[in-house]
C-alpha cells in the first residue's frame, strides 16, 4: 500500500468518526470511522517503510579465488549496485 490510499482511509475515517451524525441501529458509524483511521495510519506507516526500503542502495558482493600459482591463492572482491 502506498501513502495515498492510507491518507484516503484516514480522511474517510475521520469524517465518519467526527462529522457524520446519523443514528443507524445496525451500524455504528463512529466505530467504523475509528477502524478506518487505524487502517489508514497503518497503511501510511507501511507505505513509508516500503518507500524507504526501495530507496536504500542495494549492493552485491562477489568473492572470487584466483589461483595463479601463488600460495596462498589470492581473493578478489567485486561490489556492484543492483539498481
MMTF fields as JSON, N, C-alpha, C and O atoms, coordinates in Angstrom:
{
  "mmtfVersion": "1.0.0",
  "mmtfProducer": "UNKNOWN",
  "numBonds": 331,
  "numAtoms": 332,
  "numGroups": 83,
  "numChains": 1,
  "numModels": 1,
  "chainsPerModel": [1],
  "groupsPerChain": [83],
  "chainIdList": ["A"],
  "bondAtomList": [4, 2, 8, 6, 12, 10, 16, 14, 20, 18, 24, 22, 28, 26, 32, 30, 36, 34, 40, 38, 44, 42, 48, 46, 52, 50, 56, 54, 60, 58, 64, 62, 68, 66, 72, 70, 76, 74, 80, 78, 84, 82, 88, 86, 92, 90, 96, 94, 100, 98, 104, 102, 108, 106, 112, 110, 116, 114, 120, 118, 124, 122, 128, 126, 132, 130, 136, 134, 140, 138, 144, 142, 148, 146, 152, 150, 156, 154, 160, 158, 164, 162, 168, 166, 172, 170, 176, 174, 180, 178, 184, 182, 188, 186, 192, 190, 196, 194, 200, 198, 204, 202, 208, 206, 212, 210, 216, 214, 220, 218, 224, 222, 228, 226, 232, 230, 236, 234, 240, 238, 244, 242, 248, 246, 252, 250, 256, 254, 260, 258, 264, 262, 268, 266, 272, 270, 276, 274, 280, 278, 284, 282, 288, 286, 292, 290, 296, 294, 300, 298, 304, 302, 308, 306, 312, 310, 316, 314, 320, 318, 324, 322, 328, 326],
  "bondOrderList": [1, 1, 1, 1, 1, 1, 1, 1, 1, 1, 1, 1, 1, 1, 1, 1, 1, 1, 1, 1, 1, 1, 1, 1, 1, 1, 1, 1, 1, 1, 1, 1, 1, 1, 1, 1, 1, 1, 1, 1, 1, 1, 1, 1, 1, 1, 1, 1, 1, 1, 1, 1, 1, 1, 1, 1, 1, 1, 1, 1, 1, 1, 1, 1, 1, 1, 1, 1, 1, 1, 1, 1, 1, 1, 1, 1, 1, 1, 1, 1, 1, 1],
  "groupList": [{"groupName": "UNK", "atomNameList": ["N", "CA", "C", "O"], "elementList": ["N", "C", "C", "O"], "formalChargeList": [0, 0, 0, 0], "bondAtomList": [1, 0, 2, 1, 3, 2], "bondOrderList": [1, 1, 2], "singleLetterCode": "X", "chemCompType": "L-PEPTIDE LINKING"}],
  "groupTypeList": [0, 0, 0, 0, 0, 0, 0, 0, 0, 0, 0, 0, 0, 0, 0, 0, 0, 0, 0, 0, 0, 0, 0, 0, 0, 0, 0, 0, 0, 0, 0, 0, 0, 0, 0, 0, 0, 0, 0, 0, 0, 0, 0, 0, 0, 0, 0, 0, 0, 0, 0, 0, 0, 0, 0, 0, 0, 0, 0, 0, 0, 0, 0, 0, 0, 0, 0, 0, 0, 0, 0, 0, 0, 0, 0, 0, 0, 0, 0, 0, 0, 0, 0],
  "groupIdList": [1, 2, 3, 4, 5, 6, 7, 8, 9, 10, 11, 12, 13, 14, 15, 16, 17, 18, 19, 20, 21, 22, 23, 24, 25, 26, 27, 28, 29, 30, 31, 32, 33, 34, 35, 36, 37, 38, 39, 40, 41, 42, 43, 44, 45, 46, 47, 48, 49, 50, 51, 52, 53, 54, 55, 56, 57, 58, 59, 60, 61, 62, 63, 64, 65, 66, 67, 68, 69, 70, 71, 72, 73, 74, 75, 76, 77, 78, 79, 80, 81, 82, 83],
  "secStructList": [7, 7, 2, 2, 2, 2, 2, 2, 2, 2, 2, 2, 2, 2, 0, 0, 0, 0, 0, 7, 7, 7, 7, 7, 1, 1, 7, 7, 2, 2, 2, 2, 2, 2, 2, 2, 2, 2, 2, 2, 2, 2, 2, 2, 2, 2, 2, 2, 2, 2, 2, 2, 2, 2, 2, 1, 7, 7, 3, 3, 3, 3, 3, 3, 3, 3, 7, 1, 1, 7, 1, 1, 7, 3, 3, 3, 3, 3, 3, 3, 3, 7, 7],
  "xCoordList": [0.849, 0.0, 0.897, 1.845, 0.587, 1.329, 0.687, -0.27, 1.21, 0.752, -0.64, -1.43, -0.951, -2.226, -3.455, -4.317, -3.566, -4.724, -4.788, -5.878, -3.642, -3.625, -4.184, -4.946, -3.805, -4.334, -5.834, -6.587, -6.273, -7.697, -8.487, -9.54, -7.99, -8.666, -8.711, -9.715, -7.629, -7.569, -8.604, -9.297, -8.714, -9.664, -11.099, -11.932, -11.404, -12.766, -13.145, -14.271, -12.202, -12.474, -12.714, -13.596, -11.945, -12.148, -13.495, -14.163, -13.899, -15.221, -16.322, -17.257, -16.216, -17.23, -17.228, -18.287, -16.051, -15.964, -16.389, -17.0, -16.075, -16.267, -17.335, -17.906, -17.618, -18.509, -19.892, -20.844, -20.034, -21.326, -22.094, -21.594, -23.326, -24.174, -25.474, -26.544, -25.363, -26.517, -26.615, -25.62, -27.807, -28.014, -28.632, -29.78, -27.87, -28.357, -28.342, -27.393, -29.399, -29.492, -28.477, -27.927, -28.225, -27.377, -25.9, -25.043, -25.586, -24.214, -23.794, -24.521, -22.618, -22.045, -21.01, -19.869, -21.417, -20.536, -19.306, -18.248, -19.431, -18.277, -17.207, -16.02, -17.607, -16.655, -16.007, -14.803, -16.804, -16.253, -15.245, -14.223, -15.515, -14.583, -13.265, -12.199, -13.336, -12.101, -11.31, -10.082, -12.019, -11.345, -10.659, -9.522, -11.343, -10.737, -9.545, -8.555, -9.625, -8.485, -7.291, -6.159, -7.531, -6.435, -5.822, -4.6, -6.673, -6.162, -5.369, -4.364, -5.813, -5.092, -3.723, -2.748, -3.642, -2.349, -1.392, -0.22, -1.9, -1.068, -0.623, 0.527, -1.532, -1.184, -0.123, 0.77, -0.21, 0.796, 2.158, 3.175, 2.174, 3.443, 4.061, 5.261, 3.233, 3.747, 4.249, 5.283, 3.528, 3.955, 5.28, 6.124, 5.472, 6.742, 7.893, 8.983, 7.658, 8.699, 9.027, 10.197, 8.015, 8.224, 9.013, 9.914, 8.671, 9.401, 10.851, 11.749, 11.089, 12.451, 13.292, 14.462, 12.699, 13.473, 13.726, 14.748, 12.829, 13.036, 14.11, 14.765, 14.285, 15.254, 16.659, 17.638, 16.771, 18.078, 18.933, 18.434, 20.212, 21.07, 21.291, 21.503, 21.237, 21.469, 22.748, 22.979, 23.565, 24.855, 24.999, 24.437, 25.755, 26.076, 27.596, 28.319, 28.063, 29.497, 29.787, 29.167, 30.731, 31.132, 32.558, 33.439, 32.777, 34.116, 34.632, 33.944, 35.842, 36.45, 37.851, 38.628, 38.17, 39.505, 40.318, 39.928, 41.447, 42.319, 43.527, 44.313, 43.649, 44.79, 45.738, 45.605, 46.705, 47.667, 49.034, 50.055, 49.042, 50.289, 50.883, 51.767, 50.43, 50.949, 50.281, 49.145, 50.996, 50.46, 50.409, 51.417, 49.386, 48.053, 47.362, 47.754, 46.339, 45.628, 45.034, 44.581, 45.048, 44.529, 43.026, 42.496, 42.362, 40.928, 40.648, 41.296, 39.689, 39.266, 37.79, 36.983, 37.462, 36.078, 35.601, 36.307, 34.409, 33.82, 32.471, 31.632, 32.256, 30.962, 30.292, 30.942, 28.976, 28.228, 26.851, 26.304, 26.307, 24.957, 23.932, 24.139, 22.845, 21.805, 20.715, 19.784, 20.797, 19.764, 19.972, 19.2],
  "yCoordList": [-1.169, 0.0, 1.235, 1.333, 2.154, 3.402, 4.379, 4.037, 5.584, 6.563, 7.095, 7.364, 7.251, 7.833, 7.119, 7.767, 5.792, 5.087, 5.166, 5.207, 5.187, 5.315, 6.655, 6.731, 7.721, 9.047, 9.095, 9.683, 8.476, 8.447, 7.729, 8.211, 6.584, 5.867, 6.708, 6.72, 7.4, 8.25, 9.367, 9.638, 10.015, 11.123, 10.625, 11.227, 9.539, 8.994, 8.562, 8.787, 7.941, 7.53, 8.717, 8.666, 9.788, 10.976, 11.613, 12.09, 11.626, 12.176, 11.349, 11.904, 10.032, 9.177, 9.29, 9.272, 9.405, 9.424, 10.759, 10.786, 11.861, 13.162, 14.044, 14.903, 13.856, 14.795, 14.233, 15.005, 12.943, 12.35, 12.101, 11.474, 12.61, 12.434, 11.764, 12.373, 10.509, 9.724, 8.519, 7.837, 8.26, 7.104, 5.963, 6.046, 4.911, 3.701, 2.597, 2.473, 1.798, 0.766, -0.35, -0.856, -0.734, -1.891, -1.528, -2.407, -0.252, 0.134, 1.293, 2.275, 1.17, 2.269, 2.969, 2.519, 4.082, 4.781, 5.361, 5.473, 5.725, 6.269, 5.188, 5.463, 3.984, 2.887, 2.54, 2.293, 2.525, 2.265, 3.354, 3.064, 4.585, 5.682, 5.479, 5.7, 5.056, 4.808, 3.645, 3.692, 2.61, 1.467, 1.903, 1.508, 2.719, 3.197, 4.108, 4.065, 4.927, 5.781, 4.934, 5.23, 3.886, 2.989, 2.295, 2.175, 1.835, 1.193, 2.191, 1.827, 3.437, 4.464, 4.746, 4.882, 4.834, 5.078, 3.914, 4.123, 2.698, 1.522, 1.52, 1.199, 1.88, 1.937, 2.983, 2.75, 4.136, 5.182, 4.718, 4.934, 4.083, 3.587, 2.536, 2.572, 1.597, 0.566, 1.201, 0.791, 2.197, 2.877, 3.594, 3.566, 4.24, 4.924, 3.936, 4.185, 2.822, 1.794, 1.221, 1.001, 0.978, 0.437, 1.411, 1.005, 2.693, 3.688, 3.799, 3.947, 3.729, 3.831, 2.631, 2.784, 1.44, 0.258, 0.243, -0.283, 0.802, 0.854, 1.878, 1.756, 2.88, 3.932, 3.552, 4.125, 2.611, 2.232, 1.575, 0.758, 1.928, 1.315, -0.159, -0.547, -0.952, -2.384, -2.739, -2.312, -3.519, -3.899, -5.406, -6.096, -5.878, -7.288, -7.428, -6.727, -8.332, -8.574, -9.974, -10.95, -10.053, -11.333, -11.623, -10.772, -12.841, -13.255, -14.246, -15.2, -14.01, -14.893, -15.252, -14.376, -16.528, -17.003, -17.164, -17.895, -16.475, -16.519, -17.384, -17.061, -18.482, -19.385, -19.241, -19.926, -18.322, -18.084, -18.664, -18.228, -19.638, -20.28, -19.75, -20.387, -18.624, -18.09, -18.819, -19.283, -18.901, -19.57, -18.587, -17.919, -18.447, -18.999, -18.255, -17.137, -18.863, -18.185, -16.863, -16.768, -15.875, -14.578, -14.499, -15.192, -13.638, -13.457, -12.067, -11.094, -11.983, -10.705, -10.506, -11.429, -9.316, -8.978, -7.904, -6.931, -8.09, -7.133, -6.703, -7.546, -5.387, -4.875, -4.151, -3.461, -4.317, -3.596, -3.245, -3.945, -2.159, -1.733, -2.561, -2.899, -2.878, -3.674, -2.803, -3.338, -1.503, -0.628, -0.446, 0.258],
  "zCoordList": [0.0, 0.0, 0.0, 0.779, -0.869, -0.89, 0.08, 0.775, 0.126, 1.105, 0.762, 1.666, -0.518, -0.945, -0.402, 0.191, -0.585, -0.025, 1.508, 2.08, 2.162, 3.62, 4.059, 5.023, 3.348, 3.671, 3.399, 4.175, 2.296, 1.977, 3.074, 3.49, 3.542, 4.626, 5.898, 6.61, 6.174, 7.365, 7.284, 8.264, 6.132, 5.968, 6.021, 6.698, 5.321, 5.334, 6.745, 7.19, 7.443, 8.825, 9.737, 10.593, 9.571, 10.402, 10.114, 11.031, 8.86, 8.525, 9.178, 9.755, 9.091, 9.705, 11.228, 11.855, 11.817, 13.275, 13.876, 14.945, 13.21, 13.847, 13.192, 13.865, 11.904, 11.22, 10.924, 10.799, 10.81, 10.47, 11.759, 12.694, 11.784, 12.973, 12.558, 12.59, 12.17, 11.744, 12.666, 12.915, 13.168, 14.04, 13.245, 12.809, 13.065, 12.428, 13.469, 14.243, 13.484, 14.512, 14.323, 15.301, 13.103, 12.844, 12.695, 12.78, 12.474, 12.162, 13.053, 13.194, 13.65, 14.431, 13.559, 13.453, 12.93, 12.002, 12.689, 12.07, 13.943, 14.66, 14.837, 14.659, 15.18, 15.327, 13.98, 13.913, 12.919, 11.592, 11.227, 10.605, 11.6, 11.344, 12.06, 11.487, 13.32, 14.064, 13.457, 13.39, 13.02, 12.393, 11.105, 10.845, 10.291, 9.047, 9.321, 8.59, 10.358, 10.702, 11.125, 10.745, 11.906, 12.293, 11.092, 10.994, 10.171, 8.958, 8.116, 7.506, 8.082, 7.331, 7.909, 7.17, 9.235, 9.886, 9.614, 9.303, 9.733, 9.458, 7.995, 7.696, 7.083, 5.666, 5.376, 4.562, 6.034, 5.834, 6.336, 5.677, 7.498, 8.062, 7.141, 6.868, 6.662, 5.756, 4.463, 3.935, 3.947, 2.734, 2.905, 2.008, 4.056, 4.316, 4.435, 3.92, 5.109, 5.229, 3.86, 3.548, 3.04, 1.711, 0.834, 0.101, 0.915, 0.134, 0.59, -0.239, 1.898, 2.423, 1.993, 1.641, 2.02, 1.629, 0.124, -0.318, -0.663, -2.101, -2.465, -3.5, -1.617, -1.882, -1.423, -1.901, -0.52, 0.022, -1.061, -1.835, -1.118, -2.137, -1.831, -0.682, -2.856, -2.705, -3.434, -4.565, -2.772, -3.348, -3.314, -2.464, -4.251, -4.326, -4.275, -4.982, -3.436, -3.332, -3.85, -3.429, -4.761, -5.335, -4.914, -5.028, -4.424, -3.997, -5.028, -5.392, -5.491, -6.471, -6.004, -5.623, -6.033, -5.658, -6.937, -7.847, -6.993, -8.169, -7.818, -6.927, -8.54, -8.323, -9.514, -10.528, -9.356, -10.433, -10.094, -10.625, -9.218, -8.864, -7.575, -7.002, -7.111, -5.851, -4.691, -4.791, -3.625, -2.436, -1.299, -1.066, -0.61, -0.858, -2.001, -2.335, -2.603, -3.685, -3.177, -2.037, -4.026, -3.591, -3.866, -4.734, -3.104, -3.239, -3.79, -3.403, -4.686, -5.226, -4.898, -5.013, -4.497, -4.189, -5.158, -5.423, -5.676, -6.597, -6.041, -5.723, -5.922, -5.469, -6.611, -7.396, -6.697, -7.714, -7.173, -6.321, -7.678, -7.29, -8.06, -9.226, -7.403, -8.042, -8.657, -9.26, -8.528, -9.109, -10.559, -11.21]
}
